[in-house]
Amino acid sequence: MSNYEVIVIGGGHNGLVNAAYLARAGRKVLVLERRHVVGGAAVTEEVFPGFTFSVCSYVVSLLRPEIIRELELPRHGLEILPLDGTFTPMPNGDYLWRVNDHAKTRREIARHSKVDAEAYDEYGKAMVDMGRFVKPILSMTPPDPTSLDPRGLMDLLSLGRRFQALSDQDKYNQIQLMTMSAVDFLDQWFETDVLKATMSASGIIGTFLGVRSPGTAYVLLHHYMGEIDGAFRSWGLSRGGTGAISNAIAGAALEAGAEVRTDTSVSKVIVKDGVAVGVVLENGDYLTCQVVSSSVDPNLTFLHMVGTEHLPDEFVSDVRRYKFRGSSGKVNLALDALPDFTCLPGPGAHLRGAVSISPSIDYMERAYDDAKYGRYSRRPYVDIVIPSLTDPSVAPPGKHVMSCFVQYAPYHLREGTWDEHKDAFGDSVINTLAEHAPNIKNIILHRQVLTPLDLEREWGLTEGNIFQGELTLEQLFFLRPAPGWAQYRTPIKNLYMCGSATHPGGGIMGAPGRNAARRILKETGGRR
Ligand SMILES: Cc1cc2nc3c(=O)[nH]c(=O)nc-3n(C[C@H](O)[C@H](O)[C@H](O)COP(=O)(O)OP(=O)(O)OC[C@H]3O[C@@H](n4cnc5c(N)ncnc54)[C@H](O)[C@@H]3O)c2cc1C
């Protein structure tokens, strides 16, 4: 028994945002987190003595400014440090290095193509316009297009009006972004292969698609919508790692009166006569409440915790059809020194931003070819950051931590298991890096390899999908996580969803948690 009004399942950043808003509105809230630490995929841990890693997610941009403001996250320790630019080494000994300084980037692109340097400005402007159109959608509850609910109809109408107000060119761009591949979209603007390859990489993150697959242009836009201190589409590092973001949100939730329990795994949602009335913990304890808000994915929530016997068949079919298809892995390295890139030797500012192993479109597509046929990429796309250069607190003096996000690592392997292939996968990432920075093998002190199976086992991410389900068009907006159930409600009364599997999806954004809290409050009597 308990006297909690709301139990939030999962203490990832969305569960914590949800709890913070509900507690601030006067609800008695308990967050239950299975791991020993809060944060979910936004977590910092000392993986090797003295070396602290953002173990999963590593850069931040999408976190909604209204959440930072309303929860006063800087007061709770949030500090975002700018990440300056993207450096892409090329096999021919050249490189592409885009930085936040507009004039410098223009000159750098002009070194590859004068036409592209001109187009880059126009492209940047068009994407900002697109982002401006989509951004308000992130904070809204998706209207159900099949319903005659006047509020939903008004929302649809207002969306239509905003679309109408776009310039003709922006309208075409918007439709193209929703339908094209990242490469086809970028082809319309640019001619330089390495520029298109490295830009298209944002279109495949967390999806089981290649840069030439239709639908990836939208994911590109999804990753463009962030802002830091009002600077649109900029990315940053959180001081203390991405776990510091979760800790700041947890601080806001605790201050508002929420309770957070770690090392506490939920095994069942108790359903009586179609109504959620509490949860059962793995240790057998029962906790009753008026509302259950689940931040774990639909597979865990419905097929494991609720049970299909309580759900309509059609909804169960939709949940079974929901696509996870994890495609990413992570390699975290503790280093004795900095990597030395052949194309730009020495410890320069190029190491302070992201380093992207995405030298050509064919390279990116070949990496996907491996995955299509059930193998991890032998020469993967790797997105690297070295946070110790910006935030020295994460490694001992003179040493470094390096985070390597890797695609593709398909959850379903054609041969063997991930446990069998884990080391070889790590080796393929290191070998790929060594092609560009040959000293890497000599400076590795420790390495942590995370496969999609590890992401599933340790973080409860089904099939290792980093966004709790692919960000493909058929799983977005009023279709996320299932048609008719995109408004944070579920077929079980008093059971809500508040994690990345709901609109607007994955990334350290907080929007699902905040939108779901608004919904819960609306349906349970509002603010007190
Ligand atoms: C490898 C990787 C790299 C990424 N990189 C980035 C990045 O650089 N930038 C970015 O913006 N996004 C990134 N992402 C995506 C982003 O981290 C996630 O979309 C986001 O953190 C998800 O937050 P969430 O709160 O919705 O869910 P989660 O973080 O998945 O939280 C769910 C929580 O529920 C807990 N849980 C699971 N089962 C139970 C149970 N039975 N009982 C109780 N608790 C349970 C889990 O332990 C977890 O803490 C990355 C993700 C991964 C995995």
The ligand as an SDF file (V2000), in Angstrom:
LIG
                    3D

 53 58  0  0  0  0  0  0  0  0999 V2000
   24.1840    5.1460  -27.0030 C   0  0  0  0  0  0  0  0  0  0  0  0
   23.2410    6.3280  -27.0170 C   0  0  0  0  0  0  0  0  0  0  0  0
   23.6770    7.5630  -27.4830 C   0  0  0  0  0  0  0  0  0  0  0  0
   22.8070    8.6480  -27.5270 C   0  0  0  0  0  0  0  0  0  0  0  0
   23.2850    9.8810  -27.8640 N   0  0  0  0  0  0  0  0  0  0  0  0
   22.4960   10.9680  -27.7210 C   0  0  0  0  0  0  0  0  0  0  0  0
   23.0560   12.2680  -27.7890 C   0  0  0  0  0  0  0  0  0  0  0  0
   24.2690   12.4360  -27.9200 O   0  0  0  0  0  0  0  0  0  0  0  0
   22.2020   13.3310  -27.6630 N   0  0  0  0  0  0  0  0  0  0  0  0
   20.8670   13.1700  -27.4520 C   0  0  0  0  0  0  0  0  0  0  0  0
   20.1410   14.1690  -27.3580 O   0  0  0  0  0  0  0  0  0  0  0  0
   20.3280   11.9340  -27.3420 N   0  0  0  0  0  0  0  0  0  0  0  0
   21.1200   10.8440  -27.4350 C   0  0  0  0  0  0  0  0  0  0  0  0
   20.6110    9.5930  -27.2310 N   0  0  0  0  0  0  0  0  0  0  0  0
   19.1600    9.4490  -27.0080 C   0  0  0  0  0  0  0  0  0  0  0  0
   18.7480    9.9060  -25.6210 C   0  0  0  0  0  0  0  0  0  0  0  0
   19.7380    9.5980  -24.6940 O   0  0  0  0  0  0  0  0  0  0  0  0
   17.4430    9.2030  -25.2390 C   0  0  0  0  0  0  0  0  0  0  0  0
   16.4670    9.4110  -26.2510 O   0  0  0  0  0  0  0  0  0  0  0  0
   16.9010    9.7530  -23.9280 C   0  0  0  0  0  0  0  0  0  0  0  0
   17.9020    9.8390  -22.9450 O   0  0  0  0  0  0  0  0  0  0  0  0
   15.7570    8.8680  -23.4680 C   0  0  0  0  0  0  0  0  0  0  0  0
   15.2260    9.3790  -22.2760 O   0  0  0  0  0  0  0  0  0  0  0  0
   13.9200    8.7530  -21.6240 P   0  0  0  0  0  0  0  0  0  0  0  0
   13.8260    9.3250  -20.2650 O   0  0  0  0  0  0  0  0  0  0  0  0
   12.7750    8.8920  -22.5360 O   0  0  0  0  0  0  0  0  0  0  0  0
   14.1940    7.1950  -21.5390 O   0  0  0  0  0  0  0  0  0  0  0  0
   15.3640    6.3480  -20.8860 P   0  0  0  0  0  0  0  0  0  0  0  0
   16.5960    7.1520  -20.7800 O   0  0  0  0  0  0  0  0  0  0  0  0
   15.3840    5.1060  -21.6860 O   0  0  0  0  0  0  0  0  0  0  0  0
   14.8390    6.0840  -19.4270 O   0  0  0  0  0  0  0  0  0  0  0  0
   14.0440    5.0010  -19.0730 C   0  0  0  0  0  0  0  0  0  0  0  0
   14.4510    4.5760  -17.6770 C   0  0  0  0  0  0  0  0  0  0  0  0
   13.6300    3.4920  -17.2490 O   0  0  0  0  0  0  0  0  0  0  0  0
   14.4230    2.5970  -16.4830 C   0  0  0  0  0  0  0  0  0  0  0  0
   13.7520    1.3090  -16.4500 N   0  0  0  0  0  0  0  0  0  0  0  0
   13.7210    0.3540  -17.4150 C   0  0  0  0  0  0  0  0  0  0  0  0
   13.0050   -0.6980  -16.9880 N   0  0  0  0  0  0  0  0  0  0  0  0
   12.5600   -0.3920  -15.7400 C   0  0  0  0  0  0  0  0  0  0  0  0
   11.7790   -1.0950  -14.7770 C   0  0  0  0  0  0  0  0  0  0  0  0
   11.3050   -2.3130  -15.0260 N   0  0  0  0  0  0  0  0  0  0  0  0
   11.5280   -0.4910  -13.5950 N   0  0  0  0  0  0  0  0  0  0  0  0
   12.0110    0.7540  -13.3240 C   0  0  0  0  0  0  0  0  0  0  0  0
   12.7690    1.4480  -14.1910 N   0  0  0  0  0  0  0  0  0  0  0  0
   13.0300    0.8770  -15.3990 C   0  0  0  0  0  0  0  0  0  0  0  0
   15.7360    2.5840  -17.2320 C   0  0  0  0  0  0  0  0  0  0  0  0
   16.7890    2.1020  -16.4120 O   0  0  0  0  0  0  0  0  0  0  0  0
   15.8850    4.0610  -17.5910 C   0  0  0  0  0  0  0  0  0  0  0  0
   16.5550    4.7670  -16.5620 O   0  0  0  0  0  0  0  0  0  0  0  0
   21.4560    8.4940  -27.1250 C   0  0  0  0  0  0  0  0  0  0  0  0
   21.0250    7.2630  -26.6210 C   0  0  0  0  0  0  0  0  0  0  0  0
   21.9020    6.1950  -26.5490 C   0  0  0  0  0  0  0  0  0  0  0  0
   21.4190    4.8910  -25.9780 C   0  0  0  0  0  0  0  0  0  0  0  0
  1  2  1  0
  2  3  1  0
  2 52  2  0
  3  4  2  0
  4  5  1  0
  4 50  1  0
  5  6  2  0
  6  7  1  0
  6 13  1  0
  7  8  2  0
  7  9  1  0
  9 10  1  0
 10 11  2  0
 10 12  1  0
 12 13  2  0
 13 14  1  0
 14 15  1  0
 14 50  1  0
 15 16  1  0
 16 17  1  0
 16 18  1  0
 18 19  1  0
 18 20  1  0
 20 21  1  0
 20 22  1  0
 22 23  1  0
 23 24  1  0
 24 25  2  0
 24 26  1  0
 24 27  1  0
 27 28  1  0
 28 29  2  0
 28 30  1  0
 28 31  1  0
 31 32  1  0
 32 33  1  0
 33 34  1  0
 33 48  1  0
 34 35  1  0
 35 36  1  0
 35 46  1  0
 36 37  1  0
 36 45  1  0
 37 38  2  0
 38 39  1  0
 39 40  1  0
 39 45  2  0
 40 41  1  0
 40 42  2  0
 42 43  1  0
 43 44  2  0
 44 45  1  0
 46 47  1  0
 46 48  1  0
 48 49  1  0
 50 51  2  0
 51 52  1  0
 52 53  1  0
M  END
$$$$
